[in-house]
Amino acid sequence: MARGNYEAARQSFEKAWQIAQQSPAKSTVRYDILKRLASTDAASGRFDEAERYLQLAVDWRESVLGPNDPKIADDLAVLTNLFLGMKDFDRALATQQRVQAVHLAAYSSESLPAADDLVRIAQIYLAEKRPRDAVRPLISAQQIRTRLVGSLDPGLLPVLDGLNEAFGGMEAYYRQALAIRETLYGKDSSELISTLDGLAYTCFSGGEYVAAEVVYERLLSLWEKLVGKNHPMVAVTLDKLVVLYTKWNRTTEAREALARSVAIRGHFLALGLSQQAEDAISAGHQDQAKELYKTALSALEPPSPINDELIEQITTTLMGLERSPKPTKIPSPKK
């Protein structure tokens, strides 16, 4: 199974299960093999079979250790994930509510496991496209975790992300999530990108253009640090600034951002065409290579400092091809 050969692993575990059924009913071997069978089938996308084996494992634990064994909740949580993978939302919700009941009996409603159960229930509602139903459990989870751990609790991230999804984005939730992620990962981490993007868009949608510009500029700077100043994701962020500046009637800034975005896209298009031209030269197709290089130069218009070096390289290569003689055609031998 560790090598990804799930079919071979499944056949081995099925043979082991046949042997294990000869063991005493309370033998833990039965449970262990059932869990392994469930994991193998889930990994290979056989969700129905995985559910069957996992349900047998839950039945074993209930019959041997009792229905109130807290560890049953762990198996039920996996079962919830299986139902979600099958898009069987009703059974996913019913199973997660069983998990919730076990945790409430073991830990009380003012506990982290209880808060996590509320988040999981909300995530099922969100997956089912029922955002309104997700709000109440998410708010309850937020209140429990804040009381127990504080407002910078990392466990609040799925709560805040869920609230933003349910509400279509709220500035306060994005800012809290950003503060937590900054504490966890640092201020220059890629983990901040989606939160910054969501925060910027939320500010823009609410007409808070100054705040949106500050966040988009930070997002732009972060992309530049992570992937370089001429990466396509930098162009994507510049396009968002273009929309902001246009809406804000700041036409000069909009034109500047658009010009840089176009230059970056032209740069990557020209690089791709140059690679095709190199392949054509290797195959002896010089005329095709020339046309590709000419198209690459066209993609770099209008000129931009970003592309000066690339333009010089392509121009020099193209001039070399123009000077080189065409290959002499060898006549076919006479019959």
Contacts in CASP RR format, 6 or more apart in sequence:
PFRMAT RR
TARGET T0000
AUTHOR 0000-0000-0000
METHOD contacts of the structure
MODEL  1
MARGNYEAARQSFEKAWQIAQQSPAKSTVRYDILKRLASTDAASGRFDEA
ERYLQLAVDWRESVLGPNDPKIADDLAVLTNLFLGMKDFDRALATQQRVQ
AVHLAAYSSESLPAADDLVRIAQIYLAEKRPRDAVRPLISAQQIRTRLVG
SLDPGLLPVLDGLNEAFGGMEAYYRQALAIRETLYGKDSSELISTLDGLA
YTCFSGGEYVAAEVVYERLLSLWEKLVGKNHPMVAVTLDKLVVLYTKWNR
TTEAREALARSVAIRGHFLALGLSQQAEDAISAGHQDQAKELYKTALSAL
EPPSPINDELIEQITTTLMGLERSPKPTKIPSPKK
1 9 0 8 1.000
1 36 0 8 1.000
1 39 0 8 1.000
1 40 0 8 1.000
1 43 0 8 1.000
4 43 0 8 1.000
6 40 0 8 1.000
6 41 0 8 1.000
6 43 0 8 1.000
6 44 0 8 1.000
7 44 0 8 1.000
9 40 0 8 1.000
10 37 0 8 1.000
10 40 0 8 1.000
10 41 0 8 1.000
10 44 0 8 1.000
10 46 0 8 1.000
13 33 0 8 1.000
13 36 0 8 1.000
13 37 0 8 1.000
13 40 0 8 1.000
14 37 0 8 1.000
16 33 0 8 1.000
17 30 0 8 1.000
17 33 0 8 1.000
17 34 0 8 1.000
17 37 0 8 1.000
20 27 0 8 1.000
20 29 0 8 1.000
20 30 0 8 1.000
20 33 0 8 1.000
21 30 0 8 1.000
23 29 0 8 1.000
23 30 0 8 1.000
25 63 0 8 1.000
25 64 0 8 1.000
26 64 0 8 1.000
30 60 0 8 1.000
31 57 0 8 1.000
31 60 0 8 1.000
31 61 0 8 1.000
31 64 0 8 1.000
34 53 0 8 1.000
34 54 0 8 1.000
34 56 0 8 1.000
34 57 0 8 1.000
34 60 0 8 1.000
35 53 0 8 1.000
35 54 0 8 1.000
35 57 0 8 1.000
35 75 0 8 1.000
37 49 0 8 1.000
37 50 0 8 1.000
37 53 0 8 1.000
38 50 0 8 1.000
38 51 0 8 1.000
38 53 0 8 1.000
38 54 0 8 1.000
38 57 0 8 1.000
38 78 0 8 1.000
39 50 0 8 1.000
40 50 0 8 1.000
41 47 0 8 1.000
41 49 0 8 1.000
41 50 0 8 1.000
41 53 0 8 1.000
42 50 0 8 1.000
42 82 0 8 1.000
47 82 0 8 1.000
47 85 0 8 1.000
47 86 0 8 1.000
48 86 0 8 1.000
50 82 0 8 1.000
51 79 0 8 1.000
51 82 0 8 1.000
51 83 0 8 1.000
51 86 0 8 1.000
54 75 0 8 1.000
54 78 0 8 1.000
54 79 0 8 1.000
54 82 0 8 1.000
55 79 0 8 1.000
57 75 0 8 1.000
58 72 0 8 1.000
58 75 0 8 1.000
58 76 0 8 1.000
58 79 0 8 1.000
61 69 0 8 1.000
61 71 0 8 1.000
61 72 0 8 1.000
61 75 0 8 1.000
62 69 0 8 1.000
62 72 0 8 1.000
65 71 0 8 1.000
65 72 0 8 1.000
68 102 0 8 1.000
68 105 0 8 1.000
68 106 0 8 1.000
70 102 0 8 1.000
70 103 0 8 1.000
70 106 0 8 1.000
72 102 0 8 1.000
73 98 0 8 1.000
73 99 0 8 1.000
73 102 0 8 1.000
73 103 0 8 1.000
73 106 0 8 1.000
73 113 0 8 1.000
76 95 0 8 1.000
76 96 0 8 1.000
76 98 0 8 1.000
76 99 0 8 1.000
76 102 0 8 1.000
77 96 0 8 1.000
77 99 0 8 1.000
77 120 0 8 1.000
79 95 0 8 1.000
80 92 0 8 1.000
80 95 0 8 1.000
80 96 0 8 1.000
80 99 0 8 1.000
80 120 0 8 1.000
80 124 0 8 1.000
83 89 0 8 1.000
83 91 0 8 1.000
83 92 0 8 1.000
83 95 0 8 1.000
84 92 0 8 1.000
84 124 0 8 1.000
84 127 0 8 1.000
87 127 0 8 1.000
89 124 0 8 1.000
89 127 0 8 1.000
89 128 0 8 1.000
92 124 0 8 1.000
93 121 0 8 1.000
93 124 0 8 1.000
93 125 0 8 1.000
96 117 0 8 1.000
96 120 0 8 1.000
96 121 0 8 1.000
96 124 0 8 1.000
97 121 0 8 1.000
99 117 0 8 1.000
99 120 0 8 1.000
100 114 0 8 1.000
100 117 0 8 1.000
100 118 0 8 1.000
100 121 0 8 1.000
103 111 0 8 1.000
103 113 0 8 1.000
103 114 0 8 1.000
103 117 0 8 1.000
104 114 0 8 1.000
106 113 0 8 1.000
107 113 0 8 1.000
107 114 0 8 1.000
108 114 0 8 1.000
109 144 0 8 1.000
110 144 0 8 1.000
110 147 0 8 1.000
110 148 0 8 1.000
111 144 0 8 1.000
111 148 0 8 1.000
112 144 0 8 1.000
112 145 0 8 1.000
112 148 0 8 1.000
112 149 0 8 1.000
114 144 0 8 1.000
115 140 0 8 1.000
115 141 0 8 1.000
115 144 0 8 1.000
115 145 0 8 1.000
115 148 0 8 1.000
115 159 0 8 1.000
116 141 0 8 1.000
118 137 0 8 1.000
118 138 0 8 1.000
118 140 0 8 1.000
118 141 0 8 1.000
118 144 0 8 1.000
119 137 0 8 1.000
119 138 0 8 1.000
119 141 0 8 1.000
119 158 0 8 1.000
119 159 0 8 1.000
119 162 0 8 1.000
121 137 0 8 1.000
122 133 0 8 1.000
122 134 0 8 1.000
122 135 0 8 1.000
122 137 0 8 1.000
122 138 0 8 1.000
122 141 0 8 1.000
122 162 0 8 1.000
122 166 0 8 1.000
123 134 0 8 1.000
123 158 0 8 1.000
123 162 0 8 1.000
125 131 0 8 1.000
125 133 0 8 1.000
125 134 0 8 1.000
125 137 0 8 1.000
126 134 0 8 1.000
126 162 0 8 1.000
126 165 0 8 1.000
126 166 0 8 1.000
131 165 0 8 1.000
131 166 0 8 1.000
131 167 0 8 1.000
131 168 0 8 1.000
132 166 0 8 1.000
134 162 0 8 1.000
134 165 0 8 1.000
134 166 0 8 1.000
135 163 0 8 1.000
135 166 0 8 1.000
135 167 0 8 1.000
138 159 0 8 1.000
138 162 0 8 1.000
138 163 0 8 1.000
138 166 0 8 1.000
139 163 0 8 1.000
141 159 0 8 1.000
142 156 0 8 1.000
142 159 0 8 1.000
142 160 0 8 1.000
142 163 0 8 1.000
145 153 0 8 1.000
145 155 0 8 1.000
145 156 0 8 1.000
145 159 0 8 1.000
146 153 0 8 1.000
146 156 0 8 1.000
149 155 0 8 1.000
149 156 0 8 1.000
151 176 0 8 1.000
152 179 0 8 1.000
152 180 0 8 1.000
152 183 0 8 1.000
153 180 0 8 1.000
154 180 0 8 1.000
154 184 0 8 1.000
156 176 0 8 1.000
156 177 0 8 1.000
156 180 0 8 1.000
157 177 0 8 1.000
157 180 0 8 1.000
157 181 0 8 1.000
160 173 0 8 1.000
160 174 0 8 1.000
160 176 0 8 1.000
160 177 0 8 1.000
160 180 0 8 1.000
161 177 0 8 1.000
163 169 0 8 1.000
163 170 0 8 1.000
163 173 0 8 1.000
164 170 0 8 1.000
164 173 0 8 1.000
164 174 0 8 1.000
164 177 0 8 1.000
164 198 0 8 1.000
167 173 0 8 1.000
169 198 0 8 1.000
169 202 0 8 1.000
170 202 0 8 1.000
171 199 0 8 1.000
171 202 0 8 1.000
171 203 0 8 1.000
171 208 0 8 1.000
171 211 0 8 1.000
174 195 0 8 1.000
174 198 0 8 1.000
174 199 0 8 1.000
174 202 0 8 1.000
175 199 0 8 1.000
177 195 0 8 1.000
178 192 0 8 1.000
178 195 0 8 1.000
178 196 0 8 1.000
178 199 0 8 1.000
181 189 0 8 1.000
181 191 0 8 1.000
181 192 0 8 1.000
181 195 0 8 1.000
182 192 0 8 1.000
184 191 0 8 1.000
185 191 0 8 1.000
185 192 0 8 1.000
186 192 0 8 1.000
188 222 0 8 1.000
188 225 0 8 1.000
188 226 0 8 1.000
190 222 0 8 1.000
190 226 0 8 1.000
192 222 0 8 1.000
193 219 0 8 1.000
193 222 0 8 1.000
193 223 0 8 1.000
196 215 0 8 1.000
196 218 0 8 1.000
196 219 0 8 1.000
196 222 0 8 1.000
197 219 0 8 1.000
199 215 0 8 1.000
200 212 0 8 1.000
200 215 0 8 1.000
200 216 0 8 1.000
200 219 0 8 1.000
200 240 0 8 1.000
201 212 0 8 1.000
201 240 0 8 1.000
203 209 0 8 1.000
203 211 0 8 1.000
203 212 0 8 1.000
203 215 0 8 1.000
204 212 0 8 1.000
204 216 0 8 1.000
204 243 0 8 1.000
204 244 0 8 1.000
204 247 0 8 1.000
209 244 0 8 1.000
209 247 0 8 1.000
209 248 0 8 1.000
212 244 0 8 1.000
213 241 0 8 1.000
213 244 0 8 1.000
216 237 0 8 1.000
216 240 0 8 1.000
216 241 0 8 1.000
216 244 0 8 1.000
217 241 0 8 1.000
219 237 0 8 1.000
220 234 0 8 1.000
220 237 0 8 1.000
220 238 0 8 1.000
220 241 0 8 1.000
223 231 0 8 1.000
223 233 0 8 1.000
223 234 0 8 1.000
223 237 0 8 1.000
224 231 0 8 1.000
224 234 0 8 1.000
227 233 0 8 1.000
227 234 0 8 1.000
228 234 0 8 1.000
230 264 0 8 1.000
230 267 0 8 1.000
230 306 0 8 1.000
231 264 0 8 1.000
232 264 0 8 1.000
232 265 0 8 1.000
232 268 0 8 1.000
234 264 0 8 1.000
235 260 0 8 1.000
235 261 0 8 1.000
235 264 0 8 1.000
235 265 0 8 1.000
238 257 0 8 1.000
238 258 0 8 1.000
238 260 0 8 1.000
238 261 0 8 1.000
238 264 0 8 1.000
239 257 0 8 1.000
239 258 0 8 1.000
239 261 0 8 1.000
241 253 0 8 1.000
241 254 0 8 1.000
241 257 0 8 1.000
242 254 0 8 1.000
242 257 0 8 1.000
242 258 0 8 1.000
242 261 0 8 1.000
245 251 0 8 1.000
245 253 0 8 1.000
245 254 0 8 1.000
245 257 0 8 1.000
246 254 0 8 1.000
259 302 0 8 1.000
259 304 0 8 1.000
260 304 0 8 1.000
260 306 0 8 1.000
262 304 0 8 1.000
263 300 0 8 1.000
263 304 0 8 1.000
263 306 0 8 1.000
263 307 0 8 1.000
264 306 0 8 1.000
266 299 0 8 1.000
266 300 0 8 1.000
266 307 0 8 1.000
267 300 0 8 1.000
267 306 0 8 1.000
267 307 0 8 1.000
267 310 0 8 1.000
269 296 0 8 1.000
269 299 0 8 1.000
270 296 0 8 1.000
270 297 0 8 1.000
270 299 0 8 1.000
270 300 0 8 1.000
270 307 0 8 1.000
270 310 0 8 1.000
270 314 0 8 1.000
271 310 0 8 1.000
272 296 0 8 1.000
273 292 0 8 1.000
273 293 0 8 1.000
273 295 0 8 1.000
273 296 0 8 1.000
273 299 0 8 1.000
274 292 0 8 1.000
274 293 0 8 1.000
274 296 0 8 1.000
274 314 0 8 1.000
274 317 0 8 1.000
276 292 0 8 1.000
277 288 0 8 1.000
277 289 0 8 1.000
277 290 0 8 1.000
277 292 0 8 1.000
277 293 0 8 1.000
277 296 0 8 1.000
277 317 0 8 1.000
278 289 0 8 1.000
280 286 0 8 1.000
280 288 0 8 1.000
280 289 0 8 1.000
280 292 0 8 1.000
281 289 0 8 1.000
281 321 0 8 1.000
284 327 0 8 1.000
286 321 0 8 1.000
286 324 0 8 1.000
286 326 0 8 1.000
286 327 0 8 1.000
289 321 0 8 1.000
290 318 0 8 1.000
290 321 0 8 1.000
290 322 0 8 1.000
293 314 0 8 1.000
293 317 0 8 1.000
293 318 0 8 1.000
293 321 0 8 1.000
294 318 0 8 1.000
296 314 0 8 1.000
297 311 0 8 1.000
297 314 0 8 1.000
297 315 0 8 1.000
297 318 0 8 1.000
300 307 0 8 1.000
300 310 0 8 1.000
300 311 0 8 1.000
300 314 0 8 1.000
303 311 0 8 1.000
END
